[in-house]
Amino acid sequence: MRILIANDDGYLAPGLAALVKACEGLGELDVVAPEQNASGTSNSLTLHRPLSVYTAANGFRYIGGTPSDCVHVALTGLLPQRPDLVISGINNGANMGDDTLYSGTVAAAMEGFLFGIPSIAFSQGERGWTHLDAAARTARSVIEQVLRTPPGPAHWLLNVNIPNRPDADQLPRVITHLGRRHASEPVIRQTSPRGETLYWIGPAGDAREAGAGTDFHAVANGQVSITPLQVDLTDHARLPAWRAWAGKE
């Protein structure tokens, strides 16, 4: 077993160290993570400049790029052999609902999935790294379960959100679907010392579709949320209507 571990909070993040420690004994571990915090970078790849790979004192390798860069470089030339599993996290805060579209944590796992490798993204429900040890135990347990009894498809992508609780590894695990958020709050406008107008992206909106079965509902009710994800964004349900529309031109 060979496991590639990445994240989006950077190679010095406590969540990454906790996840690596949790995976000890499962097989050969390769860690390739961003040099800096790269949260919110989604699936972006760095195409306008070359990327350098550095090795930290603890053996982690880091790249001055995005989470997707890290996994892409690892899979296409850095690693001596293809990993059997790609995992990402543990993220400092939740990646639920619409957030998954922006998440660097999910993107790193998705990059592995795009290469046909089973992949998992792990996040804590709240920021601050509280009860990180329990989240790491939960991640280890989830990984052991999918390795012991893998699901039917040859490869899959899971998004796991873990409540910040000391008993997180004892909480029930539920299979969920993504909830939805309200639109983000307005941008925050500031003025620079030179008189330029600056804009900060506003906070994420509150959950608006957070009923039973959603990831929001599971975490809020003390459950570990496991959401199977796919990459196909095609609106299959409306394809017939669009084909009829195109035929009327």
C-alpha positions in Angstrom: 0.0 0.0 0.0 1.3 3.4 -1.0 -0.6 6.6 0.1 -0.1 10.1 -1.2 -1.1 12.8 1.4 -1.7 16.5 0.5 -3.6 19.4 1.9 -4.4 23.1 1.3 -3.4 24.7 4.6 0.3 24.3 3.8 3.0 21.7 4.7 3.4 23.2 8.3 -0.3 22.8 9.1 -1.2 20.9 12.3 -3.9 19.0 10.4 -1.5 17.6 7.9 0.9 16.4 10.6 -2.0 14.8 12.4 -3.2 13.0 9.3 0.2 11.7 8.5 0.7 10.4 12.0 -2.7 8.8 11.8 -1.7 6.9 8.7 1.5 5.4 10.1 1.6 1.7 9.6 -0.9 1.6 6.7 1.9 1.6 4.1 4.4 3.8 2.4 3.5 7.5 2.9 4.4 10.3 0.5 3.6 13.8 1.6 3.5 16.6 -1.0 1.8 19.8 0.1 1.7 23.5 -0.7 4.4 25.8 0.7 1.9 28.4 1.8 -1.8 28.3 2.8 -3.7 27.7 -0.5 -7.3 27.6 0.8 -9.9 28.5 -1.7 -7.8 27.7 -4.8 -10.2 25.0 -6.0 -8.8 22.9 -8.9 -6.4 25.5 -10.3 -3.1 24.4 -11.8 0.0 26.7 -12.1 0.7 27.0 -15.8 2.5 30.4 -16.1 5.7 29.4 -14.2 7.7 26.3 -13.3 7.3 24.7 -9.9 10.1 23.7 -7.5 9.9 20.9 -5.1 11.6 21.2 -1.7 12.0 18.8 1.2 11.4 19.9 4.8 13.4 18.6 7.8 10.6 16.1 8.6 10.7 14.6 5.1 7.5 16.3 3.8 7.9 17.7 0.3 6.4 21.0 -0.5 5.7 23.0 -3.6 5.1 26.8 -4.1 1.8 26.2 -5.8 -1.8 24.9 -5.3 -3.0 21.7 -3.8 -3.9 20.4 -7.3 -0.3 21.2 -8.4 1.0 19.1 -5.5 -1.0 16.0 -6.4 -0.5 16.5 -10.2 3.3 16.9 -9.9 3.4 13.9 -7.6 1.5 11.6 -9.9 3.1 12.7 -13.2 6.8 12.6 -12.4 7.8 13.1 -8.8 6.8 9.8 -7.2 8.6 6.6 -8.2 5.4 4.7 -8.4 1.6 5.3 -8.5 -0.1 5.5 -5.1 -3.0 3.2 -4.2 -4.8 6.0 -2.3 -4.8 9.8 -2.2 -5.9 11.6 0.9 -6.1 15.3 1.7 -6.5 17.3 5.0 -7.2 17.5 7.8 -8.6 20.9 6.8 -8.9 23.7 9.3 -12.7 24.1 9.0 -15.5 22.5 7.1 -15.8 21.8 3.4 -19.6 21.3 2.9 -22.2 22.3 0.5 -21.2 24.8 -2.1 -17.8 25.2 -0.4 -16.6 22.0 -2.1 -16.4 23.9 -5.4 -13.8 26.3 -3.9 -12.0 24.0 -1.6 -8.4 23.3 -2.1 -8.6 20.3 0.2 -11.3 18.7 -1.9 -9.4 19.7 -5.1 -6.3 17.8 -4.0 -8.3 14.6 -3.5 -10.2 15.3 -6.7 -6.9 15.4 -8.6 -6.2 11.9 -7.5 -9.7 10.8 -8.5 -9.1 12.3 -12.0 -6.1 10.0 -12.3 -8.2 7.0 -11.4 -7.1 6.7 -7.8 -9.4 6.3 -4.8 -9.3 9.6 -2.9 -10.6 11.1 0.3 -10.7 14.7 1.6 -10.9 15.2 5.4 -12.1 18.4 7.1 -13.1 19.4 10.6 -16.5 21.0 11.0 -15.1 24.2 12.7 -11.9 26.2 12.5 -9.3 26.2 15.2 -7.9 22.6 15.2 -9.8 21.8 18.4 -9.9 18.0 19.2 -7.7 17.4 16.2 -6.4 14.1 17.7 -10.0 12.8 17.6 -10.4 13.9 14.0 -7.2 12.1 13.1 -8.4 8.9 14.8 -11.7 9.2 12.8 -9.7 9.6 9.5 -7.7 6.5 10.3 -10.8 4.5 11.0 -12.5 5.7 7.8 -9.4 4.8 5.8 -9.1 1.4 7.4 -12.8 0.7 6.6 -12.5 1.6 2.9 -9.3 -0.5 2.6 -10.9 -3.4 4.3 -14.2 -3.3 2.5 -13.9 -1.1 -0.6 -17.0 0.1 -2.3 -18.0 -1.3 -5.7 -16.4 1.2 -8.1 -12.8 0.8 -9.0 -12.1 4.4 -7.8 -14.1 6.9 -5.9 -14.0 10.3 -4.2 -15.2 10.9 -0.7 -15.6 14.2 1.2 -15.5 13.6 4.9 -16.4 16.3 7.5 -15.8 15.6 11.2 -17.3 17.4 14.1 -14.8 19.1 16.5 -15.5 16.8 19.4 -13.3 14.7 21.7 -15.4 11.7 20.9 -15.4 12.2 17.1 -14.1 8.7 16.4 -17.0 7.3 18.3 -19.7 9.2 16.5 -22.0 7.6 13.9 -21.0 8.0 10.3 -23.7 8.8 7.7 -23.7 9.0 3.9 -24.9 12.4 2.9 -25.4 14.7 -0.1 -24.1 18.3 -0.4 -26.3 21.0 1.1 -26.5 24.5 -0.2 -25.6 28.0 1.1 -27.2 31.4 0.7 -25.2 33.8 -1.5 -22.0 35.1 0.1 -22.0 38.3 2.2 -21.1 41.5 0.4 -17.4 42.3 -0.2 -15.6 44.3 2.4 -14.2 47.6 1.0 -11.1 49.2 2.4 -8.8 52.0 1.3 -5.1 51.5 1.0 -2.5 54.0 2.4 -2.1 55.2 -1.3 -5.8 55.9 -1.6 -6.6 52.8 -3.7 -9.9 51.0 -3.1 -9.4 47.4 -2.0 -11.9 44.6 -1.8 -11.9 41.5 0.5 -14.2 38.6 -0.4 -17.0 38.5 2.1 -17.9 35.7 4.5 -19.7 32.6 3.1 -23.5 32.7 3.4 -25.5 30.7 5.9 -26.7 27.2 5.0 -30.1 27.4 3.3 -30.5 23.7 2.4 -29.4 21.9 5.5 -32.2 19.4 6.1 -31.9 15.7 7.0 -29.5 13.9 4.6 -27.2 16.9 4.0 -23.7 17.2 5.2 -24.6 20.4 7.1 -27.3 18.5 9.0 -25.1 15.5 9.9 -22.2 17.6 11.3 -24.6 19.9 13.2 -26.2 16.8 14.8 -23.0 15.1 15.9 -22.4 12.8 13.0 -19.4 12.3 10.7 -20.5 13.2 7.2 -19.3 11.1 4.3 -20.3 12.5 0.9 -19.5 10.6 -2.3 -18.6 13.1 -5.0 -18.4 13.0 -8.8 -16.8 15.3 -11.4 -19.5 15.2 -14.1 -21.2 18.6 -14.0 -23.6 17.8 -16.9 -27.2 18.6 -16.2 -28.4 15.2 -17.3 -32.0 15.8 -16.2 -32.4 18.7 -18.5 -30.5 17.3 -21.5 -33.7 16.4 -23.4 -35.1 19.9 -23.0 -31.9 21.5 -24.2 -31.8 19.2 -27.2 -35.3 20.1 -28.1 -34.4 23.8 -27.7 -31.4 23.4 -30.0 -33.5 21.7 -32.6 -35.8 24.7 -32.9 -33.2 27.0 -34.2 
